[in-house]
Structure formats: C-alpha cells, structure tokens
Amino acid sequence: MKHKKETIDKMRKSRLLYLSNHEFIAPVLKMTKNQKKKWRQKISENVKKIMKRKDIRKSITKNRKTLYKAWNKGIPTPKAAIRKRLRTIKKHYTKEQIHVWCSKGGAATVISKKSKQSNWKMFSKVENSFLKHLENELKIKIKRQALFIVNNNRRRADGFIEKLNIVIEVDGVYYHNYPFGTEKDKLFNEYCKKNKLKLFRFWDKQIFKNEKRCIAKVVNYINKHYA
C-alpha cells in the first residue's frame, strides 16, 4: 500500500515540528552548510583528543551500550511506520513461524488467541523471563499486556495481578528514555495512584544485574500487606 502525497507531506511536517522544538536538534537545523561543516570539524577534533586517553578507551569497551546514545532517543516513532512493519510481517510470515520466532527470543510480536482477527502486541525476552520467574516464586498467575484506559487512551501494562491490584512494568533503557522516563509513563504513574494500584517499575538494566533483588521487592511487599 502506497501512501498519498498529502499524507506523506503531513508526516514530514509533523516530524519537522517536533525536531524544531528539540533542544539539541533545533539549533543544527537553523545552521547553514558552512556552519554545519565547521560544527562537525570541531566535534571530530574534540573526539580525537578525548580518544587518545587510555582511561576513556577502557571505560568505553566496558560500557558501550550506556555511553553511546542514539540520536533519536526520546523521539517517538510515527504510528504509520509501526503499521507498515506489521503489514510486512503478516505478508512474509505465518502465525506458526511468528510463535517460533517468539520462543527463540528477540523483540517479537505475539498474536492473541482470543480475538478472531490477529491482534499484535510487542513482547520482549527480558519481560517474559522476569515474569515467569516471578510466577514460579509467588505461584500466582500474572496477566500479560493488561489493558488500562488512561485519559481516554489505551495503555497496556507488562504484568498485572488482579487479586492484589499490583502492576509490574519492565522498561527498556532506550525506548523509555533512561533515567527520566517518558510522559506516558508519568501519566500512568498518576493513574495508578488515583486508583490505588501498587506499581513496580524495573529497568531492564536492573534485571540484568540482579534479577533476584527485583523479585524480592515484589515478594516482600506481598508478604507484608497480604500475608
């Protein structure tokens, strides 16, 4: 399916408006070609000076993922791009192939069996493994991708224990703008406070380092209040 010229122009304009208000990208867009060249030369010279130091080289090799930040950090992907990805997956892969892909790992799409039409949900490997280990210790079923309506908008939580009114969120460092979080996350935090829902947020970084400590927080809370 090809988009019309009008829709493409609207997408471009909305993207430019967002970038023009961005702190780091806005001044670069206003520069001329000669100014951009000088700006790039200065950055390259400063980087060369910094990279000569041995201490910085060692720190970069240890923590590459945390030090290198992507240019599009915090910028939301347009809905049209997400729809296009889902269409291509549906064309080239069957439902059985996608389930096998999910079981092997990787950021994959899971189809819900309840709905007749294919209902696509993003599901990560870290989230799945963490919730499984938590289920084994608590011996309680955790509802995956639970639906909430926040300010007339749909919001899905990673895990939800209905009996105890506990919500569990596993946030990725890249997509959830570590360490500040996104505006949608802040709205959901306020929603949980109003409706008396206990919310546990864990960064995927924390789970990689010490998964047992993250599980212990949830277990200790349940033992105190519901034992």
C-alpha positions in Angstrom: 0.0 0.0 0.0 1.5 3.3 -1.1 0.7 6.5 0.8 -0.7 9.5 -0.9 1.4 12.7 -1.3 -0.9 14.6 1.1 -0.3 12.0 3.9 3.5 11.9 3.3 3.6 15.8 3.5 1.7 15.8 6.8 4.0 13.2 8.3 7.1 15.2 7.2 5.7 18.4 8.6 4.8 16.8 11.9 8.3 15.4 12.2 9.9 18.7 11.4 7.8 20.5 14.0 8.9 18.0 16.7 12.6 18.3 15.7 12.4 22.1 15.5 11.4 22.2 19.2 14.1 19.7 20.3 16.9 21.0 22.5 19.8 19.6 20.5 18.5 19.2 17.0 16.8 22.6 16.7 20.0 24.8 16.6 21.5 22.4 14.0 18.6 22.8 11.6 19.0 26.6 11.6 22.6 26.4 10.6 23.9 27.0 7.1 26.0 24.5 5.2 29.3 26.2 6.1 28.3 26.4 9.7 27.5 22.7 9.8 30.9 21.8 8.3 32.7 23.9 11.0 30.5 22.4 13.7 31.4 18.8 12.5 35.1 19.6 12.3 35.1 20.9 15.9 33.3 17.7 17.2 35.7 15.4 15.3 38.8 17.3 16.7 37.4 17.1 20.3 36.6 13.4 19.9 40.2 12.7 18.7 41.7 14.4 21.7 39.4 12.5 24.1 40.1 9.1 22.5 43.8 9.5 23.0 43.3 8.9 26.7 43.7 5.3 27.9 41.2 5.6 30.7 38.4 6.6 28.4 39.2 3.8 26.0 38.8 1.2 28.8 35.6 2.7 30.0 34.1 2.6 26.5 34.9 -1.0 26.0 33.3 -2.0 29.3 30.1 0.2 29.0 29.5 0.7 25.3 25.7 0.5 25.5 25.4 3.1 28.2 27.9 5.6 26.8 26.8 5.7 23.2 23.4 7.4 23.0 21.3 7.3 19.8 20.3 10.5 18.0 16.6 9.6 18.2 16.5 8.9 21.9 13.1 10.1 23.3 11.7 10.8 19.8 8.5 8.7 19.3 8.2 6.6 16.1 5.2 7.6 14.0 2.2 5.3 14.0 2.3 4.9 10.2 5.8 3.4 10.4 4.6 0.8 13.0 1.7 -0.2 10.9 3.9 -0.7 7.9 6.2 -3.0 9.8 3.2 -5.1 11.0 1.9 -5.4 7.4 5.3 -6.7 6.1 5.4 -9.3 8.9 1.9 -10.5 8.1 2.8 -10.9 4.4 6.1 -12.8 4.8 5.4 -14.9 7.9 2.7 -17.3 9.1 1.3 -17.4 12.6 3.3 -20.6 13.4 6.6 -19.1 12.3 6.0 -16.0 14.4 5.3 -18.1 17.5 8.6 -20.0 16.9 10.4 -16.7 16.5 9.0 -15.5 19.8 10.1 -18.7 21.6 13.7 -18.2 20.4 13.8 -14.7 21.8 14.3 -11.3 20.2 11.8 -8.4 20.2 8.8 -10.2 18.5 5.1 -9.9 18.0 2.7 -12.2 19.8 -0.8 -13.0 18.5 -3.7 -13.2 21.0 -5.7 -16.4 20.6 -8.9 -14.8 21.9 -9.6 -12.3 19.1 -10.5 -13.7 15.7 -8.5 -11.0 13.9 -4.8 -11.0 14.5 -4.1 -8.7 17.5 -0.4 -7.7 17.5 1.4 -7.0 20.8 5.1 -6.1 21.4 6.7 -8.5 23.8 10.4 -8.6 24.9 12.5 -11.5 26.0 13.6 -9.8 29.3 10.0 -9.1 30.3 8.8 -12.6 29.6 11.6 -14.3 31.5 11.3 -12.0 34.5 7.5 -12.5 34.8 7.9 -16.3 34.5 10.4 -16.4 37.4 8.1 -14.2 39.5 5.2 -16.5 38.8 7.2 -19.5 39.9 8.0 -17.9 43.3 4.6 -16.4 44.0 2.7 -19.3 42.5 0.2 -16.8 41.1 -0.8 -16.2 37.5 0.2 -12.8 36.2 -1.9 -11.3 33.4 0.3 -10.2 30.5 -0.3 -7.0 28.5 -3.3 -5.9 30.7 -5.4 -3.1 29.2 -6.0 0.2 31.1 -7.7 3.3 29.9 -5.7 6.5 30.9 -7.2 9.8 29.8 -9.4 8.1 27.1 -6.3 6.4 25.7 -5.4 2.7 25.8 -2.4 1.7 27.8 -1.0 -1.8 28.3 0.9 -2.9 31.3 3.5 -5.6 31.1 2.1 -7.6 34.1 -1.0 -7.3 36.3 -2.0 -9.3 39.4 -5.8 -8.7 39.6 -6.3 -10.2 43.1 -3.7 -7.9 44.8 -4.0 -4.8 42.5 -0.3 -4.9 41.6 1.1 -3.6 38.3 4.5 -4.6 37.1 6.4 -2.7 34.4 9.7 -3.7 32.8 11.1 -0.6 30.9 13.8 -0.7 28.3 16.6 1.9 28.7 16.3 3.1 25.0 12.6 3.2 24.4 11.7 4.6 27.9 14.3 7.4 27.9 16.5 6.3 30.9 16.7 7.6 33.6 13.9 10.2 33.3 11.1 8.2 31.7 8.5 9.3 29.1 5.4 11.4 29.5 3.2 8.4 29.0 4.9 6.6 31.9 4.3 9.7 34.2 0.6 9.8 33.3 0.3 6.1 34.1 2.1 6.6 37.4 -0.6 9.2 38.4 -3.4 6.9 37.2 -2.1 4.1 39.5 -2.0 6.4 42.5 -5.6 7.6 41.9 -7.0 4.1 41.5 -5.0 2.7 44.4 -2.8 0.4 42.3 0.7 -0.6 43.5 3.1 -0.1 40.7 6.6 -1.7 40.4 8.9 -0.3 37.7 12.1 -2.0 36.9 14.7 -1.0 34.2 16.0 -3.9 32.1 19.4 -2.8 33.3 18.5 -3.7 36.9 17.2 -7.1 35.9 20.4 -8.0 34.0 22.5 -7.1 37.1 20.4 -8.7 39.8 17.1 -10.3 38.9 16.7 -11.8 42.4 16.7 -8.4 44.1 13.9 -7.2 41.8 11.8 -10.3 42.5 12.5 -9.9 46.3 11.0 -6.4 46.3 7.6 -7.7 45.0 7.7 -10.7 47.3 8.5 -8.7 50.4 5.6 -6.2 49.7 3.1 -9.1 49.3 4.3 -10.8 52.5 3.9 -7.5 54.5 0.5 -6.5 53.2 -1.2 -9.7 52.3 0.3 -12.4 54.5 
